[in-house]
Structure formats: structure tokens, C-alpha cells
Amino acid sequence: MQAVKPKKKPLFVLLTIVVVLLGTLIRIYDLSDAPLDFHPTRQLHSALMSRGMYYQLTGETSAQAQRAIEQWKLEGLIEPPIMEWLTAFGYRLVGEVDLRIPRLIAMTFWLLSAILLVIGAKEEQGWKAALIGVAFFLFYPYGVIASRSFQPETLLVFFLAFFLLALLQWDKRRNWRWAVAAGLLGGVAIFVKTVAAFFVAGMWLGWLLSDKNWKTVFKDAKIWVAFLLTILPYGIYLVYGVWIDKGLAGQFSLRFFPSMWTDVAFYLRWLSNLRRVVSVEWLVAALVGIFLMEKKSTRNILLGAGVGYILLGFALPHHISTHDYYHLPLLLLVAFAVTALFQKLIRWLGEKKTGVQVATGIAFCMLFGIYAMDARSTLNKQDYRQEVAYWERVGTMFSPQDKVVALSQDYSYRLAYWGWVSSRNWPNMDDIALRQQAGLDVDIADYFEDYTSGYDYFLVTDFEEFTRQPELEEWLRANYPLLSTEEGVLVFDLTPANP
């Protein structure tokens, strides 16, 4: 007898389309503003790379094109430049550098993650709970802002969502297709950004511990193939980056600080950063949702991801307590976990009168509408377009041959991108403190000589940081002529000391 296929729910499909479209609309607001609203240092790093890649693709030989390619080559190798190459090809397609393109690419991956999330959550908790989870994922204010950022995080979240879906399907079907898919997707997530390894490994471990015969599970050839596929992509990239290109060799320094584990301030900063990404209320709701999961394997997968997140924090204590976007994958996990809690609520509401059900639906719509308005307000709060004109003006103060040391905003990336001046960045106080914490001596005379030897000018545009370094200001004013005091700019002449 032929099995009867379940009927498709047109209402679910329609509502999913509406929610995703609304999530798209809030993200394209203020699309053309300069990318300074969210971790501009990280975004401009990628912007410099993609601009150089674009000019290389065009084959243009102008002085500007050569400068763009040189700036790209100066950028350190951090993660595989996937987003940067996608952006460069986007520039090539439209025929110009347009910073709206990387924003569109980033938000596209976030929206695709939402679709994967709703597919996986629907199978586990039903379509109504899945829609609530995906609405949180799309409209929570931090996620709206972060998902527009030109950095690899949205691509990372996309592959984590795809890996989670594949792992849940493998748990259900136990076939080769999903074993290979889970291995590859987990491996690509780690390839995109290595911090994904903590989440992927945690989910793998949680799933393995769900098996009643987990001690003998390693006799299954599919497990070994999946594990090999998980470690292979980044393993190849690591070999290339450390021993062939050698660009990754310096990326592992100033990252591991176990001394911070005994510092109460570290945990307070960690918690503060976490709360910027997702509120305590939603974290508690997610934890409750995990323990309400009816399937042990799903519950353990999410718990494993949580353990992975905690281990990430201890492995990279400086980054987890200073870079809030390192917490971004939690939005995906929270969105999935809360669906179990909302499923219970929906079952309870099913026994209530229609008026109660409608009122609850309206309340959820109001909540996510408020989130969307909060995100729009944040995007509307400041216009960064005037920054472009300012940095273009600063750039005209130097010739392409000038060698400049700069104490400038965002590690001098604004100066490099819009001013076309590739300067040597003078460290801020946080960087100096980090070096001291790592056991390095920082003496102003030796430090200054090391940083400025052979350079022509010392540029200051970040006056807030300049006041935090009174020794630097005193040293400059006592030893070097002040050439320019234009509004918002100080330029000291280093050439007498560097003939």
C-alpha cells in the first residue's frame, strides 16, 4: 500500500515568506551608509581586501589600482577570504566598488540561515513554534545590525545552521548521504572561521553521547568519514597558511591568556559582552527550551554547543570579553532552543478560547515589531557619510611616497580606505596593556624609535586616545615640529630624526 504524503501547509509557507521578507526590509534600511556602525575595524579590513581583489580582477594598471592591490597585500591573513572574494566578484559584476554589495551578501547568508532554521525547527517542534523562533532570529536588534556587517560571521552562522540541520537529519535517517553532508558542512563552518570548531565539536560530542551504545559507535565507518571531512578543509588551509603562505603564522599570538581565568573582571566583561548580543531573559528561555526537548539527541546536541561556547570563552578569553560578535552564533542556538518552550505554550493555548490565542499572537507580533523598530532606530541614529569626506581630505595631506605613523581611528583603517594612505598604526592603550599582560616591556623611548624609524610623519586624528597617552603627546611636542593643526588633524614632522 502506498504511503500517503503529508499535505503541505500553505499558511506556513506564506507566513515564512512574509517573515523573511520583513526581515529583509529592516536590513536594507540605510544600506548606503558607510560601514562604521558595527566593528568598523573588522569591516574595513575586509573592504580593503575586496577592493584590491576587484582591481586585480579588472586588470587595471592605474596608480589607484596598484595602490588598492598593495593595500590588499598588506592585510594580514586571518580567515580564508571567502566573503572578500565574493564581494570582489560582486564589484566586477556591477563594474565598480560599492560597499552596499558586501552588506547584501552578508544579510543574504543570514536570511538563508533563517530558512534552514525554520526547516529544522518545524520538524522538531512544529511550524508555529518554528515561526516564533525564526522571528526572534530575524528581528532581535543585535542580529539585525550584525547581519549587515562585512565580515565572515554571517557565513559562519549559515554553515552552522546547515550543519545542525544535517546532523539532525543524520540522527533521524542514519544514512551515508547525511553523514557526508554533516561532515562537509561542519568542516566548511570551521574553514570559514576556526571558532566554529568549538560549536561543531560540541554538537558532535553531544550527539555521540546520545547513542545508547555510544562506546561502540566508532565502529561505524560513516562516523570516521564524517570526522575526516570535518577536519580536512581547515587542516589543508592551516598547512597552506602556516608553511606555504606563512600569513597565518602570526595569527596565534596574543590570543591565549589563561591568567585571565582567575580575574573576576574577565567574567564580568564576558557577561557584559554576552548581554549585548542576547538578553538574559532569552538565554533563560533557551535553557528551559533545551530541557523541554522531547528528543534526547536534539537536547544533547544543543547542550554540546553550549559547552563548546563556554570552552571557546576560556580558550580565547581576551576575544570573548572584548569582541561581542564572537557570541553571535548563540542567536542561532537560542532561536532553535526556544521553539521547544513555545511549542508547550502553543499546546496550552490550544485548550484556550480563540480570543486568548489571538491576543497572544498579537503580543508576539508587537514584541518582534518593537525589536525591528529598535534596530531601525539604531541604524538611523547616526549618519557616517560625512566621515568619508573627512578621510578623503586627510588623505590629500600626504603624497603616495610619504611614510606615515598614525594614531587614528579603527587602527588607521578609515585613513587607509578613504584616504588611500597605508600608515603604520600606533597602538592604543588597550593594545599596549595587552602586550604588557603578555609579558612584553613597553618603554616609550624604545617603543617610539622602533615604530617611527624611517618614517616621515606622525599623524594624530584620534584625540580621545591621544589624551590617554600623555607620554606620547609630551614626547612628540618636545622633539618634533608640528606641521599641521587643521581641524581634527595634527601632523608632526619626523624627518629631522629620520634623515
C-alpha positions, 0 to 999 in steps of 0.5 A: 500500500502506498504511503500517503504524503503529508499535505503541505501547509500553505499558511506556513509557507506564506507566513515564512515568506512574509517573515523573511521578507520583513526581515529583509526590509529592516536590513536594507534600511540605510544600506548606503551608509558607510560601514562604521556602525558595527566593528568598523575595524573588522569591516574595513579590513575586509573592504580593503581586501575586496577592493584590491581583489576587484582591481586585480580582477579588472586588470587595471594598471592605474596608480589607484589600482596598484595602490588598492592591490598593495593595500590588499597585500598588506592585510594580514591573513586571518580567515580564508577570504571567502566573503572578500572574494565574493564581494570582489566578484560582486564589484566586477559584476556591477563594474565598480566598488560599492560597499552596499554589495558586501552588506547584501551578501552578508544579510543574504547568508543570514536570511538563508540561515533563517530558512534552514532554521525554520526547516529544522525547527518545524520538524522538531517542534512544529511550524508555529513554534518554528515561526516564533523562533525564526522571528526572534532570529530575524528581528532581535536588534543585535542580529539585525545590525550584525547581519549587515556587517562585512565580515565572515560571521554571517557565513559562519552562522549559515554553515552552522545552521546547515550543519545542525540541520544535517546532523539532525537529519543524520540522527533521524535517517542514519544514512551515508548521504547525511553523514557526508553532508554533516561532515562537509558542512561542519568542516566548511563552518570551521574553514570559514572561521576556526571558532566554529570548531568549538560549536561543531565539536560540541554538537558532535560530542553531544550527539555521540553521547546520545547513542545508547551504545555510544562506546561502540559507535566508532565502529561505524565507518560513516562516523570516521568519514564524517570526522575526516571531512570535518577536519580536512578543509581547515587542516589543508588551509592551516598547512597552506597558511602556516608553511606555504603562505606563512600569513597565518603564522602570526595569527596565534599570538596574543590570543591565549591568556589563561591568567585571565581565568582567575580575574573576576573582571574577565567574567564580568566583561564576558557577561557584559559582552554576552548581554549585548548580543542576547538578553538574559531573559532569552538565554533563560528561555533557551535553557528551559527550551533545551530541557523541554526537548522531547528528543534526547539527541536534539537536547544533547546536541544543543547542550554540546554547543553550549559547552563548546561556547563556554570552552571557546570563552576560556580558550580565547578569553581576551576575544570573548570579553572584548569582541561581542560578535564572537557570541553571535552564533548563540542567536542561532542556538537560542532561536532553535532552543526556544521553539521547544518552550513555545511549542508547550505554550502553543499546546496550552493555548490550544485548550484556550478560547480563540480570543486568548490565542489571538491576543497572544499572537498579537503580543508576539507580533508587537514584541518582534515589531518593537525589536525591528523598530529598535534596530531601525532606530539604531541604524538611523541614529547616526549618519557616517557619510560625512566621515568619508569626506573627512578621510578623503581630505586627510588623505590629500595631506600626504603624497603616495611616497610619504611614510606615515605613523598614525594614531587614528581611528579603527587602527588607521583603517578609515585613513587607509580606505578613504584616504588611500594612505597605508600608515603604520598604526600606533597602538592604543592603550588597550593594545599596549596593556595587552602586550604588557599582560603578555609579558612584553616591556613597553618603554616609550623611548624604545617603543617610539624609535622602533615604530617611527624609524624611517618614517616621515610623519606622525599623524594624530586624528584620534584625540580621545586616545591621544589624551590617554597617552600623555607620554606620547603627546609630551614626547612628540611636542618636545622633539618634533615640529608640528606641521599641521593643526587643521581641524581634527588633524595634527601632523608632526614632522619626523624627518629631522630624526629620520634623515 
